[in-house]
Amino acid sequence: TNNATDTLSNVNEDTRAEDVVRMQLLRTMLTLSTNAPEVLGRYAVRVPNFVKEVHSSTFMEKHLVDGILWTSIGSSLLENKSDAVKPRLKLRSNSKLNSKGSLDTKSLAERSILGFETMCQSSKDALLRWHKIVQNAENRIEGDKEMAEHNACKKDALGNIVCFSNCLSNCPSAAKMWLDSLKNKEDSTSKATANIAELKSTLATLPSFSDKIEVLQRGHKKDDDECMDSKEDKTTPVEDEAGQKIQTLKQMQKEFGATVASIRSSVKVIALALESQKGAGLSLKGVPCDVSSKTD
């Protein structure tokens, strides 16, 4: 039994390692395709088995930002309505190579905007959930389960929206292809703008908690030392526990405030990108796109 358990554990570890390496390779291909869309990008979106995966709904669910970018690249290169009337090459992976199983009939542009809407909604939900957790912590200190939820909210709220905005601000071609994909689906631009406006409104209602974080008032060093010594002599286990709870709450509030500020910056970048379609807004830096991290 122990040998079987060890073997299964090793297999699971090998599988996870393979998945990590595979995802890194896919993101390297995404970065190269985004920076050289007319060469590598146009080649990548014509490899049937490859696009079958990166354009699938399953891939979008597991890797939201990657899915949005891959479908945007495909839509920009294969569905671009702003190009000449000459017919574009159509993807043939789903219909011809895999006639069995479910067929996603949505266009790449539609899949891209649906992924974007999911990202905005999940960020909004995570921020509101996290805010509620921090508020509840003012009355009682959360246990391990609540703290795990707090950390999960932080990761969800920060990850996708920040990664996506970083791609737009650091990689002009990625921004262009995403905006192209919006043009390829009626009302997509207005939907994206509405989702960003809703997320911005939500952020405006969230507190920074900066006014609740006490700042230690420094006086004469000798007086401070005597005061601290006096407090240390008089503290009880109950007071120590209360002090730890206060510090935990302050740390949660500080992290929440920093997250809200980061999301605000990301929303501003995306809003400027959308405004740039009207001839104003985003000034993009011509530096290589890196989508390897969600929190950089």
N, C-alpha and C positions, 0 to 999 in steps of 0.2 A: 504493500500500500504506500509506504514511504517513497519507494523508488518511482512508483507511478505518479505520485504527487510532485516529486522533484522533476520528473520528465515533463509533466504538464506545465510546471512553472517555467522551465527553461524554454519550452515552445512558445509560451505567452511572451516571455521577454524577447525572444528572437523576433516574434511577429511585431511587437511594439517597436523594436529597433529598426526593422525593415520599413515600417510605416513612417517613422521619423525621417529616415534617409530618403524614402520615396517622396515625401512631402517637400523636403528641401530641394530635391531635383526638380520637382514641379514648379516650385517658386523661383528657382534659377531660370527655368525655361520661361516663366511668366515675366521675369525681369528683362531677359534678353528680348523676348517678343515685344514687350512694351516699348523698349528703347530702340528697337529696329523693326517697326511694324511692317514696313514694305518688303522686308527680306525675310527675317525669321518669323515674324508674326503671320505673314501671309502663308508661309509654308506650314506653320504649326496648325492653323485652323483648317488645313486641307488634309490632315492625317486622320482618317476616319476613326480608328480605334481610340486615338488620343482625344479628339474632341467629343467622342461619345461619352467619355468620362468627365472631362472638365466642364462640359456644358449640361451635365445631368442635374436633375433636382437633388439627387442624393449628395453629390459633391457640394452643391450650394448649401445644403443644410449643415454639412460638416465643416465646411470652410467658406464662410459667408463672403468675406472680402475677396478671396481668390475667385470664388464663383462669379461675383459681380464683375470683376475685372476681365475674366476670361470670356464671359458672355458679351461684355462691352467690346472687347477686341474683335470677336467674331462678328458682332453686329456692324461695327464700324467698317470692317473689311469686306463683308459678304452681303450686307443688307443696306448699305449706305444709299439713301434716297437722293442725296445731294449730288451724286455722281451722274454720269451721262446715262441716257436711256438704255444703253447696251446692257443686256441681262447679266446679272452677277452669277458667279458660280455658287450653287446651292450645296449645302451639306448633305451628304448621302449616307452618313453613318447609321442613323437610327432606322431609316426605312429600308435600306437595302441590305445592310450587314446583319441586322438583327430584327427580322420581321416578327419574331416571337416576342412576347412580353409587351409591356406598356410602351406606348409611343407618345412622347411629349410633343404635342402639336403647337405649343407656344413658340413664337418667334424668339430669337436671341435677345432682341430689344425688350420684349415683354418680360423675359426671364430676368434680365438685368434690373429693370425697374421694380419688379416684385422683390428681388433680393435687397434692393436699396430700401424699400418700404419696410421690409422685415428688420433690417439693421436699425433704422430709425425707431421703430416701435419697440424693439428689444432694449435699446439704449434708454428710451423713456421709461419703460417698465422697470428696468434695473435700478435707475436713479430714484424712482418713486419708492421702490421696495427698500432700497438702502436708506433713504431718508426716514422711512417709518421705523426701521431698525434702530437708527441713531436716536430718534425721538423716544422710542420705548426704553432705550438704555439710560435716559435721564432719570427714569423712575426705578429701574432695576437693572442690575448687571446681567448681561446675557450669559448663558452657559455655552458649552463647547459647540452645541448644535447651532445656536444663534450666531456665534462668532464665525462658524464655517459658512453660514449663509451670508454674513456680512462680507467675508472675503470673496465669496462667489459673486456677489453683487458688484463689488469693486472691479473684479476682473471683467465681468460682462459689460459693465458700463464704460470702462476705459478702452477695452481691447479693440473691438471692430471699428467703431466710429473714429478713433484716433488713428488707427492704421490706415483707414481709407483716406482720411484727410491728409495724412503724411504723403500718401501716394500722389494725390492731386497736386499738393504744393511742391513736391520734390521732383515730379516727373511730368513735364508738360504734355508729352504724348499720351500718357495715361489719362490726363484730364480731357484732352481733345477727344480720345476715343470714347470715353464715358459720355461726354456731351453729344457726340455723334450718335451714340446708341439711343439717347433720349429723343433726338430728332426723328429717329426711325420708327418711333411708336407714338401715335397720336395721344396727346395729353400727358405724355410722360414727363415733360419738363415742368408742367404745371403741378403734377402730382409730386414730383421731387421737391419743388419749391414749397408746396403746402406741408409736406412732411417735415422739412427743415424749419419752417415757420412754427409748426406745432411743437417741435422739440425745443426751439428757442423760447417759446412761451412757457414751457414747463420749467426750463432752467431759470427763468426770471422769477419763478415762484419759490425757488429753493434757497434756503439761507446758507450763508457762508460759515456761520458759527464763529466768525472771527471775534465778534464782540463778546462772546462767552468765554473765550480763552484768556484766563488771567495772566497778567504779566507780573513777575516778581519785582517789587519795588525795592531798589537797592538804596541803602543808606550808608552809614558809617560801617566799615568792615568789622570793627570790634563789636559794635552793637548787633550787627547781623549774626556774627558768630555766637555771641551770648544768647541771642534769641533762638538760634537753631539748637544750641546745646540745651536750652531750657525746654524746647519742644520735644527734643529727643528723650529727655529725662522723664517727661510727663506723658508720653504717648502710651496708649494701651493697645493690646492686640486688636480690639474692635476699631480703634482709631486708625491703626495701621491698615486694616482691611478697607476701611472707608477711604483712606488716602489712595490706596491702589485702585479702587473703583473710580475715583475721580480722575486719576491719571489715565485709566483705560478709556473713560468717556471722552476726555480731552483729545486723546490720540484718535479715536474714532471720528470726532468732529473735525479734527485737523485734516485727516485723510479725505473725509467727505468734501470739505471745502476745496481741497486741492483738486479732487476729481471733477467737481463742478466747474472749476476754472479751466481745467484742461478740455472738458467737453465743450465749453463755451468757445474756446479758441478753435476747436475742430469744426464746430458748426459754422463759425464765421468764415473759415476757409472754404467750406462747401458752398455756403451762400454766395460768396464772392465768385466762385467758379460758375454757378448758375447765372449770376448777373453778367458775367463776361460774355454770355451769348447775346446780350443786348448791346455789346460794344463797350462795356466798362467792367471794372472789377479786378479780377485776379491777376496779379503779377507773379508769374511762375519762374522759379529758379531752374536753370538748365543743369541740374545735377542728376546723377544716376538714380534711378528708382530702386528702392530697397523695400520689399514687402515681407522680409523674413521675420520681423518682430511686430507684435501688436501694441507694444507699449513704448516704443522708442519715440 
